[in-house]
Amino acid sequence: MASNISIKKSIITSAHGAGGKYSHDLIKQVFLKHFDNAPLRELLDSAILPEMPGRLVFTTDSHVVQPLFFPGGDIGKLAVSGTVNDLAVCGAKPLWLSCGMIIEEGFDLDILEKIVISMQATAQSAGVQIVTGDTKVVAHGEADGLFINTAGIGYLPQGRHIGISQIVAGDKIILNGYIGDHAAAIIKARQDFQIESDIVSDCAPLNDLTENLFENIDGIRIMRDPTRGGLATTLNEFLDGDRFGVRIYQDAIPIQEAVRGLCEPLGFDPLYLANEGKIVVVVAEESANDALRWMHSHPLGRAAAIIGEVTTQPVGHVLLKTHLGTDRVLDMLIGEMLPRIC
């Protein structure tokens, strides 16, 4: 009997989601223990937050990844970084996050705590607090171990305006580093293919980098983090009807040789691979070199490069100037990339 109790305590059971003693113990001994802050400590049904000095910015995201731990990160780091970055690329200063967890019955409690510790470490590095949350437990087989939903709140400082409407022909496009690292790390970690490499996910909160740019560079038109769909899809999202086009240069795009080496035999295109620590910045031509210098001075921007520009022709398209000097049209990702099979 004692042995059964010990095993029960080491895994998530339906009792942890029932709202009783196990639920309260889980909140206090895992979540509150590591996320501890004044709003969360009250354990109210909602977090009561102080006033903000600017316009409210609000986002939400859900996170599903296998494996839960991968080179360079885990689902917890991914959840916090992704939500912080969604706020940061809008020009906001992220402040607070929520954490909603859907946990499969039988999930290892030690692994859950390890993920919570990772979330707190990432939040602390980004200067944000996890102030409220919720936990649901579903039956074994009804979830892939663990799903996390995070919502984020921040504020937009006075006078900070970005958006597609700000883009004009001649603007430069800057990328803060190598593309495809996150998706390549996940592909390798799944061990579907016998590939040896040292690829590590770029998963990281970017708000310190973006804030440096906003505080020191004039003429920032828009930012976006090229997550699912990759760089090519993100650039297509910038297009505004028939106002302008985008041209990028294959030789200018930072891609690690290890990522190229993984993509080529599998038929993947790095331009469409997901990233979790990258930003695409459209900036006025006269500010581009200054922006690049600021990026190079930051740990998350040392491989930054100007990869292209906004053009007058052809409108409504993203063109890639290839190594051969030809133009290739880049459309949004349709469906999912599959390995080449013949």
N, C-alpha and C positions, 0 to 999 in steps of 0.2 A: 504493500500500500504506500509506504513512504517513497519507494522507488517511483511509482506512478506519479505521485505529487511532484517529485523533483523533475521528471520529464515534462510534465504539464507546464511547470513554471518556465522551462527553457524554450518553449515554443509558443506561438500565438494560437490561442484557442477561441472558440466562439464566445466564451465568457469575456474575453477582452473587448468585445464589441457590444456587449449587452447593457452597458451603462451602469453596472454595479461595481463591486469592490475591485474586481480585476481591471475594469476600465479605469477607475480612479488611480489604482496603483500604477498602471502603465503610464498614465499622464504624468504623475508625480515622479516616478522613478526613472523614466526615460526622457519624455519630452520636456517637462519643466526643469528637470535636473540639468539638461544641456542647453535649452533655449532660454533659460532664466532671464527675465527682464521685467520691469515694473508693470507694463500693461498685461503681460501674460500671467504674472504672479497672482493677479486678482481672480483668475480662473472664471471669468464671466463668460456668457454666451457670445459676447462680442468684445473686441478690444476697444477701449476708450483712448483715443489718441489726441495729442496736443494739436493746436492750430498750426497750419503751415504758412510760410511766408510767400507763397506763390500759387499759381493755378494747379489744381489737383490733376494728377496723371495716374491712371489706373490700368492695370493689365492682369491677365490670367493665362495660365498655361498648364497643360497636363503632360506628364512625363512617363513614358513607357520605353524601356530599353532592356535588351538582353545581350550579353550578361549584365547583371546589376553592377558588377565591378569590372572595369576595363583599364587598360594602360592609360594613366593620366587622370583617372576620375572614377566616378560611380554615379548612380542615379540621384543621390542626394546632392552632390556637387553640381550635377547637371541641372537639377531643379532650381536651385538657388541662382546659379549663373544665368540660366536662360531667362528667368523672370527679371533679374536685375538688368540684363542686357536689353530686354524689350523696353524697359523704362529709359535706360541710358541713351539709346539711339534716337529717342524722341526728344532729347535735350533735357530730360528730367534728372533730378537728383533723387535716387531711390532711397527710401527711408524704412518702410515696413513691409513685411511679407506675411502671408498666411500659409499654413501647411495642412493640406488635406491628404490623408493616407488611406488607401484601400488595400488591405492586407489579406492575403490568402491564409486560411486556417492551416496551421502546421508550419508557418514561417518561423525561422529560427530567431529567437528574441535577441541573441547576441549580435546577429547580423543586422537586425533592425537598429540596435543601439549604435552599431558602427556607422550606419548610414546617417543616423541623427547627429552623431558627432561630426561627421563630414559636412553636413548641412550647416551646423553651427560655425565650424571653422571657416567655411566659405562665406557665410553671412558676415562674420566678424571681419574678414579680409575686405569685404565690400562696404563695410560701415553701415549695414542694415540690421534690423531686428526682426525675428520671427515672433509675432505678437499674438497670434490666434491660430486655431486649427481644429481639425476634426479627424476622427479615426473610425473607419468601418472595417469589419471583418466579414469576409465572404467565405463560403464553403470551399473546401479543397477542390481544386480543378476549375474554379470559377474566375480565377485571376492568375496572371503569370507571375506569381510571387508577390509583387508589390507594384502598385501604381501610386504616383504622387501628383497632386494638383497644388500649384502655388499661385497665389494672387499677389500682386505688388502694388504699393502706393508710393508715390513720390510727388515732387512739385517742380513746376517749370519756373525758373527764375524770370523776373521781369525783363522784358525786351528780347527774349530768346524766341525766335520764330524760324522754323524750318518746315520744309514740305516740298512736294513735287512742283507746286506752283512757283517755287523760288528758282528752279533750274532754268538756265539759259545756255544757248549754244556757246561753246568755248570753255565751259566749266571743265575742270579736270576730275578724274575718278581715281581715288586712292584706296588701296587695300592695305591693311595693317600687317599682313604677313602671309605665310604659306596656307594654301587652301587644301581641303580634303583630308586633313589630318584626323579629324574626329571620326568621320565615316570609315576611313581606312583602319583606324584603331579598333573600331567595333567589328568590322569584317574579320580582322585578324583574330580578335578575342573570341569570336564565335567558333573558330577552328573548323569552319566548313571547308577550308582549303589548307593544304599543307604548305604554309608560307612562313618563312623565317624573316623577321624584320624587327627594327627597333622603333616602329611608329607609335607615337604617343598622342592621345587626344589633346586638342588645343583648348578643352573646356576650361573657362575662366570668366570671372566677372570683369566687365570692361569699363565700368563707370568711372574709375580713376583716369583712364586714358581719355574717354570722351569728355570728361570735365576739363581736363587739361587743354583739349582742343578748343572747347567752347570759350574758355576763359582767355585764351591767347591768340586765337585766329579769327579774323573777320571773314565773312563771305562763305560760311558753311551753309550749303543749300539743303542738304538732307543726309541722313545716315540710315543705314539698315544693316542688320546682322544676317548674313547669308546662311541660314540654318538649312532646313529641309528644302530641297530643290537647288541648293548651292548658289554659286556666284552667278551663273547664267540666268537662272530664274529671277534672282534679286534684281539684276540689271533690267530685265524685262518689266519688272514692277515699277521702275522709274519712268517708263515711257508714258507720255501724256498725249494720246491721240496722234495728231499730225503736227505737233509743235517742234519735235526734234528727234534725233536718233542718237545712238551710242556706238562708239567704236572702241574696241580694246585690242591690245597687241599681245599675241601669244608669247612672244619673247620677254615681255615685261611682267608676266604673271608669276608670282613666286609659288613654285610647287617643289616639294622635296623629292629627291630622286627615289627614296624608298616608296613614296606614294605612287610615283610614275611606275615603278617596278611592280607594284601590286596591281595597278589598274590595267596595264597593257595586256597581260595574259588573260585577264578576266573580262575584258571588254568594257570596263567602266571608264567614264569620262570625268576627270577631276573637276571640271567646270560645273558639274551637277552634284558633286558630293557634298554632304552636310558638313557644316562647321559649327563649332560652339564657342569660339573665342576670336571671331573675326568680325570686322566692320568694314563696310564699303561706304566711303565718304565722297560725296560730290561737293566740290569747293570751287570758288571763283578762281579763275586762271591766275590772277595776280597774287593769290594767297597760297597756291598749291605747294610751292617749295618750302615756305615757312611751315605749313602743316606737316609736310614730310619730315622736316627737321625735328619738330616736336614729337612726332611718332617715333622717330629713331632714338630719341632720348628716353623713351619709356620701355620697360622690359617687355611689354606686350606689343611693341611696334617696331622692334629692331630690324625686322625683315620687310618693313613697309615699302611700297613702291607705287609710283604713279603708273596705272595700267591702261589709261585711255582717256577719252574726252567725250563731251557732248557735242554732237554735230548737227549741221543744218540739213544734210542729206546723207543717206535716204532717211526720211522721217518714219517713225513707228517701228524701227528695227534695231536690234543689237547685232553688230557685225564684229567678227573676230578676224583680225589680220593675221594669217597663219605664218609659220616659219617660211613657207614657200612664196609668200607675198600675195597669196590669193585671199579673197574674202569668204568667210563662212558665216551664214546666218545662224544665230543662236536663238532658239525659241525657248519658251518655258518648258520645264520638264513635264512630260506626259507619262503618267503611270510611274513605274519604277524601272531603273536600269537592271538588266539581267546579265549574267556572265555570257560571253560569246560561247555558243554551243557547236559551232561548226566553222 
